[in-house]
């Protein structure tokens, strides 16, 4: 879900070409996997599965998108969520309820033969389980791609790594990365390209948001950006009903954040949420090393256990062997 501040960021985004994205990308792994599970489906909404009924949409997305990254000169590191803070539990419960309702709506749409509605509801019912996480990590290991276990929110860990200059930018669909202080956020990197949406084909391009430019344009500090998020609502608090990004921006600019909270949510203490965004749990216990893919290992996993076309798997792996710069994989890493 993230924080709904899109309406105040329209002029802070810039469409960016793939050729301008070479570097190291800290990918919000859970966010990316949700995107893969939501989008990579059959026309009736059924996810890709192997013969045993195991969902494989996330593996398809991880393989082909990672190959695309490497081909474009982008070295990804996937950052997985750790333990969520206690005040996120309400959001987690709400999401489970939404997914359960979407699952029922999907089944109803299938019975009624409404394939467009079925696909929409199926996408909303996507969920990450232990199989999703474990199989994704196994595939990343075989591909030679590093991954990191964050102590808490993956977006916070990714933002920290960008702040330290160890990676070039954070990758996520959610704007929370900006509240966590990521100097650069790239959106749409895991979903860019041509795809169907609401019955029509659209083209999705990568977007870049630079935090310093955003703050200058809006005339606020990062602390005030966090306050805007709290007013609108985040994964950690429900926000004030009826307050959107533009209204929250006005409240914060006028120095009325505390009074607005006191009036509209007298029983809510924003301090823990503010502190979590400004100083979240992160770790230094990681290393960034990219290795040559274990081609036969990938083929055995995807083709041998998950029924992927061996030809397609080998074709994807061959794409990472030679970049647009004509460097071999070993030379690149």
C-alpha positions in Angstrom: 0.0 0.0 0.0 2.6 2.5 1.0 1.9 6.2 1.6 -0.6 8.0 -0.7 1.3 11.2 -1.6 1.2 10.8 -5.4 -0.8 14.0 -5.8 2.0 16.2 -4.5 4.8 14.4 -6.4 3.6 14.8 -10.0 6.1 17.5 -10.7 8.9 15.8 -8.8 9.0 12.7 -11.1 11.0 12.4 -14.3 10.7 9.6 -16.8 14.1 8.0 -17.3 15.5 5.9 -20.0 17.0 2.4 -19.3 20.3 3.6 -20.6 20.5 6.1 -17.7 19.9 3.5 -15.0 23.2 1.6 -15.1 24.6 1.1 -11.6 23.6 -0.8 -8.4 20.0 -1.1 -7.6 18.6 -2.0 -4.1 15.4 -3.7 -5.0 12.6 -3.9 -2.4 12.2 -7.7 -2.8 8.7 -8.1 -1.3 7.4 -5.2 -3.4 8.9 -6.8 -6.6 7.6 -10.2 -5.8 4.1 -8.9 -5.2 4.3 -7.2 -8.6 5.4 -10.4 -10.3 2.6 -12.4 -8.6 0.0 -9.8 -9.5 0.9 -9.3 -13.1 2.3 -12.6 -14.4 -1.0 -14.5 -14.8 -3.2 -16.3 -17.2 -6.0 -14.3 -18.9 -8.5 -15.6 -16.3 -6.2 -14.5 -13.4 -4.7 -18.0 -12.7 -1.0 -17.6 -11.7 1.7 -19.5 -13.5 2.1 -22.9 -11.9 4.1 -26.1 -12.4 2.5 -29.6 -12.8 2.3 -30.0 -9.0 0.3 -26.8 -8.6 3.2 -24.7 -7.2 3.0 -21.0 -8.1 5.9 -20.0 -10.3 4.9 -16.4 -11.4 7.5 -14.9 -9.0 10.2 -17.2 -10.4 9.4 -16.1 -13.9 9.5 -12.5 -12.9 12.8 -12.8 -11.0 14.5 -14.7 -13.8 13.5 -12.5 -16.8 13.5 -9.2 -15.0 16.9 -9.9 -13.5 18.3 -10.9 -16.9 16.9 -7.6 -18.3 18.6 -5.6 -15.5 21.9 -7.2 -16.1 21.6 -6.7 -19.8 21.0 -3.0 -19.2 24.0 -2.6 -17.0 22.0 -2.7 -13.7 23.4 -4.8 -10.9 20.5 -5.6 -8.5 20.6 -6.6 -4.9 17.3 -7.8 -3.5 16.4 -6.6 0.0 13.9 -8.8 2.0 11.7 -7.6 4.8 12.4 -8.6 8.3 10.2 -8.4 11.4 7.6 -5.6 11.0 7.1 -3.1 13.9 4.2 -3.8 16.2 2.2 -0.8 14.9 2.1 -2.3 11.4 -0.1 -5.2 12.6 -3.3 -3.5 11.8 -2.2 -2.9 8.2 -1.1 -6.5 7.9 -4.5 -7.7 9.1 -6.4 -5.4 6.7 -4.3 -6.6 3.8 -5.1 -10.2 4.6 -8.8 -9.4 4.7 -8.6 -7.5 1.3 -6.8 -10.5 -0.3 -9.3 -12.9 1.1 -12.2 -10.9 -0.3 -10.4 -10.5 -3.6 -10.0 -14.3 -3.8 -13.7 -14.8 -3.3 -14.5 -12.2 -5.9 -12.1 -13.9 -8.3 -13.9 -17.2 -7.9 -17.3 -15.5 -8.4 -16.1 -13.7 -11.6 -14.8 -17.0 -13.0 -18.2 -18.7 -12.4 -19.9 -15.8 -14.1 -17.4 -15.9 -17.1 -16.2 -12.3 -16.5 -12.5 -12.7 -17.4 -11.6 -9.1 -17.1 -13.0 -8.9 -13.6 -11.5 -12.2 -12.7 -8.0 -11.0 -13.7 -8.4 -7.8 -11.7 -9.6 -9.7 -8.5 -6.9 -12.4 -8.9 -4.2 -9.8 -9.1 -5.5 -8.2 -5.9 -5.5 -11.6 -4.1 -1.7 -12.2 -4.6 0.1 -13.2 -1.5 3.7 -14.0 -0.5 4.3 -17.1 1.5 7.3 -19.0 2.8 7.6 -20.9 -0.6 7.7 -17.6 -2.4 10.5 -16.3 -0.3 12.6 -19.5 -0.1 12.3 -20.3 -3.8 13.1 -16.7 -4.8 16.3 -16.7 -2.6 17.3 -20.0 -4.1 17.0 -18.7 -7.6 18.9 -15.5 -6.8 21.7 -17.6 -5.3 21.9 -19.6 -8.5 21.8 -16.5 -10.6 24.7 -15.1 -8.6 22.7 -12.1 -7.4 23.2 -10.9 -3.8 20.2 -10.6 -1.4 20.0 -9.1 2.0 17.8 -9.9 5.0 16.7 -6.6 6.5 16.1 -6.5 10.3 12.7 -4.8 9.6 11.4 -2.9 6.6 13.3 -3.7 3.3 12.7 -0.1 2.1 14.4 1.3 5.1 17.4 -1.0 4.5 17.5 -0.1 0.9 17.4 3.7 1.7 20.2 3.2 4.2 22.4 1.6 1.5 21.7 4.4 -0.9 22.6 7.0 1.8 25.9 5.2 2.4 26.7 5.4 -1.3 26.9 1.6 -1.6 24.1 1.4 -4.2 23.0 3.9 -6.8 19.3 4.0 -6.0 16.4 2.2 -4.3 13.7 0.4 -6.4 10.1 0.2 -5.2 6.6 1.1 -6.3 5.9 2.7 -2.9 6.9 6.2 -1.9 7.8 5.0 1.6 11.4 4.8 0.4 11.4 8.7 0.3 10.1 8.9 3.9 12.9 6.5 4.9 15.4 8.9 3.4 16.4 7.3 0.1 18.3 10.0 -1.9 17.0 8.5 -5.1 13.9 6.3 -5.8 13.3 4.5 -9.1 9.7 3.4 -9.6 8.3 1.0 -12.3 11.6 -0.8 -12.8 10.0 -4.2 -12.0 6.9 -3.5 -14.1 8.1 -1.4 -17.0 7.3 -2.3 -20.5 4.1 -3.1 -22.4 1.4 -4.8 -20.4 -2.4 -5.0 -20.2 -4.3 -2.9 -17.8 -8.1 -2.8 -17.6 -8.5 -4.4 -21.0 -6.0 -2.2 -22.9 -2.3 -2.3 -23.5 -0.2 0.4 -21.9 3.5 1.2 -21.8 5.0 1.7 -18.3 8.3 3.6 -18.1 10.7 3.9 -15.2 10.4 7.0 -13.1 13.1 8.7 -11.0 12.5 10.9 -7.9 15.4 12.7 -6.3 14.7 13.4 -2.6 16.6 16.6 -2.4 14.9 18.0 -5.5 11.5 16.9 -4.1 12.1 18.7 -0.8 13.3 21.9 -2.5 10.3 21.9 -4.9 7.8 21.4 -2.0 9.7 23.7 0.3 9.8 21.3 3.2 12.3 19.2 5.2 12.4 15.4 5.2 10.9 15.5 8.8 8.0 17.4 7.3 7.7 14.9 4.5 7.3 12.2 7.2 4.6 14.4 8.9 2.7 14.6 5.6 2.9 10.8 5.4 1.5 10.5 8.9 -1.4 12.9 8.2 -2.3 11.0 5.0 -1.7 7.6 6.5 1.2 5.1 6.2 1.6 1.3 6.7 2.0 2.2 10.4 -0.9 4.5 11.0 -4.3 5.1 9.5 -4.0 8.9 8.9 -6.7 11.5 9.2 -9.9 10.8 7.3 -10.4 13.1 4.4 -6.8 14.4 4.4 -4.9 13.9 1.2 -1.4 14.9 0.1 -2.2 18.5 -0.9 -4.1 19.2 2.3 -1.4 17.5 4.4 1.2 19.6 2.6 -0.7 22.8 3.5 -1.1 21.7 7.2 2.6 21.0 7.5 3.7 24.2 5.7 1.6 26.2 8.1 3.2 24.5 11.1 -0.1 22.9 12.1 0.9 19.2 12.2 0.7 18.8 16.0 -2.6 20.8 16.3 -4.2 18.8 13.5 -3.3 15.5 15.2 -4.4 16.7 18.6 -7.8 17.8 17.1 -8.5 14.9 14.8 -6.7 12.0 16.5 -6.3 12.9 20.2 -5.5 9.4 21.2 -2.8 8.9 18.6 0.9 9.6 19.4 2.8 10.2 16.1 6.2 10.0 17.8 6.9 6.3 17.3 5.9 6.4 13.7 8.0 9.5 13.0 11.0 8.0 14.8 10.6 4.7 12.8 10.8 6.6 9.5 13.7 8.8 10.6 15.8 6.2 12.4 14.6 2.7 11.4 16.3 -0.6 12.2 19.0 -1.4 9.6 22.0 -3.6 9.4 25.6 -3.4 8.2 25.9 -7.2 8.1 26.0 -7.8 4.4 28.3 -7.9 1.4 27.6 -7.0 -2.2 29.1 -9.6 -4.6 27.8 -10.6 -7.9 28.8 -14.0 -9.3 28.7 -15.8 -12.6 25.3 -17.6 -12.8 25.2 -21.4 -12.2 23.5 -22.0 -15.6 23.0 -25.8 -15.1 21.8 -25.1 -11.5 19.2 -22.6 -12.8 18.1 -25.0 -15.5 17.7 -27.9 -13.1 15.7 -25.7 -10.7 13.4 -24.0 -13.1 13.1 -26.6 -15.9 13.6 -29.7 -13.8 11.4 -28.8 -10.8 9.1 -26.0 -12.0 8.4 -27.1 -15.6 9.9 -24.0 -17.2 10.9 -24.3 -20.9 14.6 -25.1 -20.9 15.0 -23.2 -24.2 13.5 -20.0 -22.6 15.6 -20.4 -19.5 18.9 -20.8 -21.4 17.9 -18.0 -23.7 17.4 -15.7 -20.7 20.7 -16.7 -19.2 22.5 -16.1 -22.4 21.3 -12.5 -22.3 23.3 -11.8 -19.2 26.5 -13.1 -20.8 27.0 -10.1 -23.1 25.9 -6.6 -22.2 25.2 -3.7 -24.6 28.8 -2.7 -23.9 29.9 -6.2 -25.2 31.6 -7.0 -21.9 31.5 -10.6 -20.7 29.8 -11.3 -17.4 33.2 -12.1 -15.8 34.6 -8.8 -17.0 31.5 -6.9 -15.7 31.7 -8.5 -12.2 
